[in-house]
C-alpha cells in the first residue's frame, strides 16, 4: 500500500465490532472536534521522548516506520528524521484527517492496531506512541506488530507508568483519588512488568525497558490542575535528575527486536 493509497484509505471493519475500540474512537473524535488538536506535551517533552527513541532503537539508516497511535500527527516528530517512509495509524478519523492536512507527504490510515492492513515484514520499526494502555488486549497488538516487522526490526513503545505516584493516585480506577476527567473510557496505566512480559510473549527478543520522567506536559484535565502544572513539571524533572525516574518515571519505555532468524530456519 503506497502513500497515496494510505491517504485515501478508510477505517478497517474490525473497529466497528469492538465495543472498547468504539468507545476510544468516539472519545478522541469528540476531543479533536472540540480542541482541533491532540498535543499533550511541550516541545521539550517531545524532545525528551525523541532522544529516548534514538537511545533505544539506535537507528543507523533511513527506516520504513509505522507509528501506531499517531493521533493528529504530533508523535511524527519523534521518528520522521529517521524515516525514509513514515506511516501513521490511529483509530480516530478526525485525528487522521488533521494529520493528513498537516503532513500530506506522509501516509495516514484509520485502522485497528490488532489487525493491520499491511503485508508481513513491511516495516523496519513499529512504534506504539502512548497507545498500548488504550487497548484492553494490547498483547494482540504486539503480536501484530511482530507480523508486519521485518526480521531484525524493532518495536518501540511508551506508555504511562502505574508505578509513578501521580499515575497511581489520579489515573488508576481503583484509587480513591481517581480523576475520570481527561481519561478515555478504556484507558489504564500499565505496570512495567506487564509490558515486558507481553513483549517477550509476542516473540520479541532482547527486550529492554526503562522508566522516564521529565516529559513536560502542556495541559492536563481537569483544567483546575493546570494551575499546578508548572510545579509538577519542575518536580518531575527533579525526579528524573535524582535517578528515581529511572524506575518510577511518569512513562515506561519498552523496546525489543524481532529475531533475525525464525525457529523454522534454524
KEMI-831030 format. One record per residue (C-alpha): z, x negated, y; residue number from 1. Coordinates in Angstrom, 1 decimal, decimal comma, padded with zeros to 4 digits. Layout:
+--------+--------+--------+-----+
|     c3 |     c1 |     c2 | num |
+--------+--------+--------+-----+
|      Z |      X |      Y | NUM |
...
+--------+--------+--------+-----+
This chain:
+--------+--------+--------+-----+
|     c3 |     c1 |     c2 | num |
+--------+--------+--------+-----+
|  000,0 |  000,0 |  000,0 |   1 |
| -001,1 | -001,7 |  003,2 |   2 |
|  000,4 | -001,4 |  006,7 |   3 |
| -002,0 |  001,4 |  007,8 |   4 |
| -001,1 |  003,5 |  004,7 |   5 |
|  002,6 |  002,9 |  005,3 |   6 |
|  002,4 |  004,1 |  008,9 |   7 |
|  000,9 |  007,4 |  007,7 |   8 |
|  003,0 |  008,0 |  004,6 |   9 |
|  005,5 |  010,8 |  004,3 |  10 |
|  008,8 |  011,4 |  002,5 |  11 |
|  008,9 |  011,0 | -001,2 |  12 |
|  009,5 |  014,2 | -003,2 |  13 |
|  012,7 |  012,9 | -004,8 |  14 |
|  014,6 |  013,2 | -001,5 |  15 |
|  014,2 |  016,9 | -001,5 |  16 |
|  016,1 |  017,3 | -004,8 |  17 |
|  019,1 |  015,2 | -004,0 |  18 |
|  021,9 |  017,0 | -002,1 |  19 |
|  023,6 |  013,8 | -000,9 |  20 |
|  020,4 |  012,3 |  000,5 |  21 |
|  019,5 |  015,6 |  002,1 |  22 |
|  022,8 |  015,6 |  003,9 |  23 |
|  022,5 |  012,0 |  005,0 |  24 |
|  018,9 |  012,6 |  006,2 |  25 |
|  019,9 |  015,7 |  008,2 |  26 |
|  022,8 |  013,8 |  009,8 |  27 |
|  020,7 |  010,9 |  011,0 |  28 |
|  017,8 |  013,1 |  012,0 |  29 |
|  020,2 |  015,0 |  014,3 |  30 |
|  021,7 |  011,8 |  015,6 |  31 |
|  018,4 |  010,3 |  016,6 |  32 |
|  017,2 |  013,6 |  018,1 |  33 |
|  020,3 |  013,6 |  020,3 |  34 |
|  020,6 |  009,9 |  021,1 |  35 |
|  017,0 |  008,7 |  020,7 |  36 |
|  018,1 |  005,6 |  019,0 |  37 |
|  020,5 |  004,2 |  016,4 |  38 |
|  021,8 |  000,8 |  017,6 |  39 |
|  025,5 |  000,3 |  016,7 |  40 |
|  025,7 | -003,4 |  017,5 |  41 |
|  025,5 | -005,5 |  020,7 |  42 |
|  022,8 | -008,2 |  020,9 |  43 |
|  025,4 | -010,8 |  020,0 |  44 |
|  026,4 | -008,7 |  017,0 |  45 |
|  022,8 | -008,6 |  015,7 |  46 |
|  022,5 | -012,3 |  016,3 |  47 |
|  025,6 | -012,9 |  014,2 |  48 |
|  024,1 | -010,9 |  011,3 |  49 |
|  020,8 | -012,7 |  011,7 |  50 |
|  022,5 | -016,1 |  011,4 |  51 |
|  024,2 | -014,9 |  008,2 |  52 |
|  021,0 | -013,7 |  006,8 |  53 |
|  019,5 | -017,2 |  007,3 |  54 |
|  022,5 | -018,9 |  005,8 |  55 |
|  022,5 | -016,6 |  002,7 |  56 |
|  018,8 | -016,3 |  001,9 |  57 |
|  017,7 | -019,7 |  003,3 |  58 |
|  014,1 | -018,6 |  003,9 |  59 |
|  011,7 | -021,5 |  003,5 |  60 |
|  008,4 | -019,9 |  004,5 |  61 |
|  006,8 | -016,6 |  005,6 |  62 |
|  008,1 | -013,7 |  003,5 |  63 |
|  007,0 | -010,3 |  002,4 |  64 |
|  010,2 | -008,5 |  003,2 |  65 |
|  011,3 | -004,9 |  002,5 |  66 |
|  014,1 | -003,6 |  004,8 |  67 |
|  015,9 | -000,6 |  003,3 |  68 |
|  018,0 |  001,5 |  005,8 |  69 |
|  015,9 |  000,2 |  008,7 |  70 |
|  016,8 |  003,2 |  011,0 |  71 |
|  014,9 |  003,1 |  014,3 |  72 |
|  013,9 | -000,5 |  013,7 |  73 |
|  016,8 | -002,4 |  015,2 |  74 |
|  017,5 | -004,2 |  011,9 |  75 |
|  014,0 | -005,6 |  012,1 |  76 |
|  015,2 | -008,3 |  014,5 |  77 |
|  017,3 | -009,8 |  011,6 |  78 |
|  014,2 | -010,6 |  009,5 |  79 |
|  011,0 | -010,4 |  011,4 |  80 |
|  010,8 | -014,1 |  012,5 |  81 |
|  010,8 | -015,0 |  008,8 |  82 |
|  008,3 | -012,3 |  007,6 |  83 |
|  004,6 | -012,5 |  007,3 |  84 |
|  004,8 | -008,9 |  006,3 |  85 |
|  007,7 | -006,6 |  007,2 |  86 |
|  008,1 | -003,1 |  005,7 |  87 |
|  010,9 | -000,8 |  006,9 |  88 |
|  012,1 |  002,1 |  004,8 |  89 |
|  014,6 |  004,9 |  005,8 |  90 |
|  015,4 |  008,5 |  004,8 |  91 |
|  015,4 |  009,6 |  008,4 |  92 |
|  012,0 |  010,9 |  009,6 |  93 |
|  012,9 |  010,8 |  013,3 |  94 |
|  014,1 |  007,2 |  013,0 |  95 |
|  010,9 |  006,1 |  011,2 |  96 |
|  008,8 |  007,8 |  013,9 |  97 |
|  010,7 |  005,9 |  016,6 |  98 |
|  010,3 |  002,6 |  014,8 |  99 |
|  006,5 |  003,2 |  014,4 | 100 |
|  006,2 |  003,7 |  018,1 | 101 |
|  008,3 |  000,6 |  018,9 | 102 |
|  006,7 | -001,8 |  016,4 | 103 |
|  003,3 | -000,5 |  015,4 | 104 |
|  002,3 | -003,8 |  013,9 | 105 |
|  004,9 | -003,4 |  011,0 | 106 |
|  004,8 | -001,0 |  008,1 | 107 |
|  007,2 |  002,0 |  008,1 | 108 |
|  007,9 |  004,6 |  005,4 | 109 |
|  010,2 |  007,5 |  004,7 | 110 |
|  011,5 |  007,1 |  001,1 | 111 |
|  014,4 |  007,1 | -001,3 | 112 |
|  015,7 |  003,6 | -001,9 | 113 |
|  016,2 |  004,5 | -005,6 | 114 |
|  012,5 |  005,5 | -006,2 | 115 |
|  010,3 |  003,2 | -004,1 | 116 |
|  006,6 |  003,8 | -004,0 | 117 |
|  005,7 |  000,1 | -004,5 | 118 |
|  004,3 | -001,8 | -007,5 | 119 |
|  006,5 | -004,2 | -009,5 | 120 |
|  007,1 | -007,6 | -007,9 | 121 |
|  005,8 | -006,7 | -004,5 | 122 |
|  008,3 | -008,4 | -002,2 | 123 |
|  009,9 | -011,8 | -001,7 | 124 |
|  013,1 | -010,4 | -000,2 | 125 |
|  014,7 | -006,9 | -000,3 | 126 |
|  017,3 | -006,3 |  002,4 | 127 |
|  019,8 | -003,4 |  002,5 | 128 |
|  020,7 | -003,0 |  006,1 | 129 |
|  024,1 | -001,3 |  006,1 | 130 |
|  022,8 |  001,4 |  003,7 | 131 |
|  024,3 |  000,9 |  000,3 | 132 |
|  027,5 |  002,7 |  001,3 | 133 |
|  025,5 |  005,8 |  002,2 | 134 |
|  024,1 |  006,0 | -001,4 | 135 |
|  026,6 |  007,5 | -003,9 | 136 |
|  024,8 |  005,9 | -006,8 | 137 |
|  024,0 |  002,7 | -005,0 | 138 |
|  023,6 |  000,6 | -008,2 | 139 |
|  020,4 |  002,6 | -008,9 | 140 |
|  019,0 |  001,3 | -005,5 | 141 |
|  019,9 | -002,3 | -006,5 | 142 |
|  018,1 | -001,9 | -009,8 | 143 |
|  015,0 | -000,5 | -008,0 | 144 |
|  015,2 | -003,5 | -005,6 | 145 |
|  015,1 | -005,8 | -008,6 | 146 |
|  012,0 | -004,0 | -009,8 | 147 |
|  010,0 | -004,5 | -006,6 | 148 |
|  011,2 | -008,0 | -006,2 | 149 |
|  009,1 | -011,0 | -007,4 | 150 |
|  010,7 | -013,4 | -009,9 | 151 |
|  012,9 | -015,8 | -007,9 | 152 |
|  013,1 | -013,4 | -004,9 | 153 |
|  016,4 | -012,4 | -003,2 | 154 |
|  018,4 | -009,3 | -002,4 | 155 |
|  020,5 | -009,3 |  000,8 | 156 |
|  022,9 | -006,6 |  001,9 | 157 |
|  025,6 | -006,0 |  004,5 | 158 |
|  028,0 | -003,0 |  004,4 | 159 |
|  031,3 | -002,0 |  006,0 | 160 |
|  034,2 | -003,7 |  004,1 | 161 |
|  037,0 | -001,4 |  002,9 | 162 |
|  039,4 | -004,5 |  002,9 | 163 |
|  039,2 | -004,7 |  006,7 | 164 |
|  042,2 | -002,9 |  008,2 | 165 |
|  040,2 | -000,8 |  010,6 | 166 |
|  037,8 |  000,4 |  007,9 | 167 |
|  040,7 |  001,2 |  005,5 | 168 |
|  042,7 |  003,1 |  008,1 | 169 |
|  040,0 |  005,0 |  010,0 | 170 |
|  036,9 |  005,2 |  007,8 | 171 |
|  038,2 |  005,9 |  004,3 | 172 |
|  038,5 |  009,6 |  003,5 | 173 |
|  041,8 |  009,1 |  001,6 | 174 |
|  043,5 |  007,5 |  004,7 | 175 |
|  045,9 |  009,8 |  006,6 | 176 |
|  044,3 |  008,3 |  009,8 | 177 |
|  040,7 |  009,0 |  008,7 | 178 |
|  038,4 |  009,9 |  011,6 | 179 |
|  035,5 |  012,0 |  010,5 | 180 |
|  033,6 |  011,9 |  013,7 | 181 |
|  030,8 |  009,3 |  013,6 | 182 |
|  030,8 |  009,2 |  009,8 | 183 |
|  027,8 |  010,6 |  007,9 | 184 |
|  028,6 |  013,2 |  005,1 | 185 |
|  028,4 |  010,8 |  002,1 | 186 |
|  029,3 |  007,5 |  003,8 | 187 |
|  032,0 |  005,5 |  002,1 | 188 |
|  033,1 |  001,9 |  002,9 | 189 |
|  032,9 | -000,3 | -000,2 | 190 |
|  035,1 | -002,9 | -001,8 | 191 |
|  033,5 | -006,3 | -002,1 | 192 |
|  034,2 | -006,4 | -005,9 | 193 |
|  032,3 | -003,1 | -006,4 | 194 |
|  029,3 | -004,5 | -004,7 | 195 |
|  029,4 | -007,8 | -006,5 | 196 |
|  029,7 | -006,0 | -009,9 | 197 |
|  026,7 | -003,8 | -009,1 | 198 |
|  024,7 | -006,8 | -008,0 | 199 |
|  025,4 | -008,5 | -011,3 | 200 |
|  024,8 | -005,4 | -013,4 | 201 |
|  021,5 | -004,8 | -011,8 | 202 |
|  020,3 | -008,1 | -013,3 | 203 |
|  020,6 | -010,4 | -010,3 | 204 |
|  021,9 | -013,9 | -010,8 | 205 |
|  023,6 | -016,5 | -008,5 | 206 |
|  025,3 | -013,5 | -006,9 | 207 |
|  027,4 | -014,6 | -003,9 | 208 |
|  029,4 | -012,9 | -001,3 | 209 |
|  031,5 | -013,3 |  001,9 | 210 |
|  033,1 | -011,1 |  004,4 | 211 |
|  032,2 | -011,4 |  008,1 | 212 |
|  033,8 | -010,3 |  011,4 | 213 |
|  032,7 | -011,0 |  014,9 | 214 |
|  029,8 | -008,4 |  014,7 | 215 |
|  030,4 | -006,8 |  018,0 | 216 |
|  029,9 | -003,0 |  018,3 | 217 |
|  028,0 | -001,4 |  021,2 | 218 |
|  029,6 |  002,0 |  020,7 | 219 |
|  031,7 |  003,9 |  018,2 | 220 |
|  032,8 |  007,5 |  017,6 | 221 |
|  034,9 |  009,3 |  018,6 | 222 |
|  033,9 |  008,4 |  022,1 | 223 |
|  037,5 |  008,1 |  023,2 | 224 |
|  037,8 |  004,9 |  021,1 | 225 |
|  035,1 |  003,2 |  023,2 | 226 |
|  037,8 |  002,6 |  025,9 | 227 |
|  039,3 |  000,2 |  023,4 | 228 |
|  036,1 | -001,2 |  022,0 | 229 |
|  036,0 | -004,4 |  024,1 | 230 |
|  039,5 | -005,3 |  023,0 | 231 |
|  038,6 | -004,5 |  019,4 | 232 |
|  035,5 | -006,8 |  019,6 | 233 |
|  037,6 | -009,6 |  021,0 | 234 |
|  040,3 | -009,2 |  018,4 | 235 |
|  037,7 | -009,1 |  015,6 | 236 |
|  036,1 | -012,3 |  016,9 | 237 |
|  039,5 | -014,0 |  016,8 | 238 |
|  040,0 | -012,5 |  013,3 | 239 |
|  036,8 | -014,3 |  012,3 | 240 |
|  037,7 | -017,6 |  014,0 | 241 |
|  041,1 | -017,6 |  012,3 | 242 |
|  039,4 | -017,7 |  008,9 | 243 |
|  040,8 | -014,4 |  007,8 | 244 |
|  037,4 | -012,8 |  008,4 | 245 |
|  036,0 | -014,8 |  005,6 | 246 |
|  037,9 | -012,5 |  003,2 | 247 |
|  038,8 | -009,4 |  005,2 | 248 |
|  035,9 | -009,2 |  007,8 | 249 |
|  034,5 | -005,9 |  009,1 | 250 |
|  031,4 | -006,3 |  006,9 | 251 |
|  030,9 | -007,6 |  003,4 | 252 |
|  027,7 | -009,7 |  002,9 | 253 |
|  026,3 | -009,8 | -000,6 | 254 |
|  023,2 | -011,6 | -001,9 | 255 |
|  021,7 | -012,6 | -005,2 | 256 |
|  018,5 | -013,7 | -006,9 | 257 |
|  016,1 | -012,2 | -009,4 | 258 |
|  015,7 | -014,5 | -012,4 | 259 |
|  012,6 | -016,6 | -012,2 | 260 |
|  012,1 | -016,2 | -015,9 | 261 |
|  012,8 | -012,9 | -017,7 | 262 |
|  014,6 | -012,8 | -021,0 | 263 |
|  011,4 | -011,9 | -022,8 | 264 |
|  009,7 | -015,0 | -021,5 | 265 |
|  012,4 | -017,5 | -022,5 | 266 |
+--------+--------+--------+-----+
